[in-house]
Amino acid sequence: MKIGYCRISTKGQNFDLQLDALNREGCEKIFKDIVSGSKSNRPGLDEMLSQLRAGDIIIVYKLDRLGRSLRHLVELINDLSHREIGLKSLNDPVDTTSAQGRLITNLFASIAEFERELIQERTMSGLEAARSRGRTGGRPKGLDKEAQSKAIVAATLYEEGLLSVQQIANQLTISKTTLYKYLKYRGVAVGK
């Protein structure tokens, strides 16, 4: 089944050009969204994706109507390919139902993978450079001053044994997990 998808960015625009092209292409059902291309919340797209079945073909006027970014588009095309759903753009050289279209799609996927690997390499180089200067990542060890104060109070109240663990946590407005962390930090034996 040919299923169309069209998107406009604002209510001031109209779907006419896209709808005419999708209808000429023989789309049996058309889903629409009025949302900026950068937004991830697209009810029409989400509804369409949930209704697709193997063998269906999505038709779009242009690829920029479908994907938020190259990465999003490649991920979407890969997902559709795994689900045996085709994609055809009426104004771009993408038609995953043909050998040439699959080649273009695989090139997009390779570029996206290359981009991910470059980002990973840059991140690793940056971490290595920081380590060579004596800097380490992650949270600082220990507790900040406010947490240290609460840890002292928590240890005192716990050792007195007059309040339950939950009552102490409530009094200090912390979770029980945080309370146990504070007790461990203060070297208090728990559960005697």
N, C-alpha and C positions, 0 to 999 in steps of 0.2 A: 504494500500500500504506500502511495506517495503522500507524505505528510509535510505540510508547509509550516515554516516558522518565520514570523516577521517581528521586527522591533523598531519602535521610534523612541526618541529620547525625551520628547516633551509633548504635552497635549496640543501645543500649537502646530505640530507637524501632523501629517496624515499618512495612512497606510496605503493609499491608492496605488502608487507605483509598484510597491512590493506585492500587494494583493493581486493586481492585474497580471504580473509576471508569474506568480505562483498558480493562479487559476489557469493561465495558458499552458503551464507545464502539466496540468492535470492533477493537482493536489486534491485529495478527497477530504482532507481535514486540514484546517489552518489554525495554529496557535499564535497569539499575539501578546506582546508586552509593551507597555509605555514606561520605559525606565532608562536611565543613563547607561551607557555601555560599560561603565566602570563598576556599577552596582552588582552585587552578587545575588540579591534577592530578586528573582525573576519568576513569578508564579506561573506564567504561561509556559516558559521553558521547562520548569519543574514538572508541570502537569503533563506536557508532551513526553518528556523522558520517562515518566512513570507508565505511560500507556503504550510505548513502543514494543514491537515484537520482532523476533528474528525475521529478516526478509523485508522489513519496512525500509523506506528511503526517506531521509529528511531532505527537503528542498529549501534552500535559503536564497534570497536575492543576492546577498553578498556575505562573505564570511564575517565581516565586522559586525553584522547584525546578530551573530550567534555567540562568538567568544568575547570574554572580557579582556583577554590578553592572549598573546601567542601561547603561553604556557597553558592557560585554561582551555584554549581551543585544541591544542595537541592532546591534553588529557581527555577531553570530551571525545575527540575522534578515536583515540585508542579504546576508550570505554565502548563506544558504538561498534567498533571493529570486533571487539571480543564478544559483543552481543549479536554479531552478524547483522548489524543495521548499517545501511549505506548513508552517505552524505553527498549531496550535490549542491554546489554553488552555481547559480546561473551566470554570475559575472566574474568568477575567479576560476583558475584552472584546477579546481578540485572536484573530483567525482570519484569517490572511493568504490564505485561500482565498476570502474574500468582499471586496467593495468596501469595506465599513465597516472590516473588519480591516486592509486595506491602508492606509486613511486613518490609523488609529491608529498603525500601524507607521511611516508617514511622519512623523507628528507626533513620535514617539520619536526618529527619526533627526534631525529638525530640532533638537530640544532638545539632543541630543548634539553636533551640529555647532556650535550656539550656545555650548555649554559649552566646547568646544575653542577657539573663537575668543575667548571671554572670557579664558581662561587665556593665550592667545597675546598678547592686548592687555595684560594685567596684567604679563606677563613683559617685553614691550617697554617699558612705562612704567617698570618697575623698573630696567631697564638704562639707560634714558635718565636717570633720576634719579641713578643711581650715576655715570654719566659726567659729569653736571653738577657733581658734587662731586669730580671728578678721579679717580674710581676706574674701573679698567678690568677686564674679566673675563679669564678664561683663566689659563693657567699663567704664573708669573713667568718673565721672560726669564733666560737664563743657566743656570748650574749651582749646586746647593747646595754647601756646603763639602766634603762627602765626595766628591761627584762631581768637584769641582775638583781634589782631591788625586789621585784616580784618573786624571784627565785628564793631570796632570803626569807621573805614572809611565808612563802609556800612551805619551805623546809621547816620553819618554826611551827607553823600551824599543824603540819603533818606529824611532827615529832611529839607535839602535845597530845595528840590522839583524841581531842574533844570534838572534832568535826570530821564528817565523812569526806572522802576524796571529792565527791560531787559538790558538797557544800563549800569546800575550799576553792574549787575551780569557779563556782558561781560567785563567791566573794571577791575573787581576784579578776573576774570577767575574762577567764581563759578557758580553753577546752581541757578535758581530762588528759588528753594526749600531751598538751603543752605542760600541764602540771607535772606529769611523770618525767618529761624532758628536763624541767627545772630541778626536780628532785634528784635526778641522775647527775645533773651538772653540779649540784651541791654535795654529791656523794652520800645521799641519804639512802639507806637500805629500805627497799619497798617490799610490802607484803610479808612482814614478819609473822 
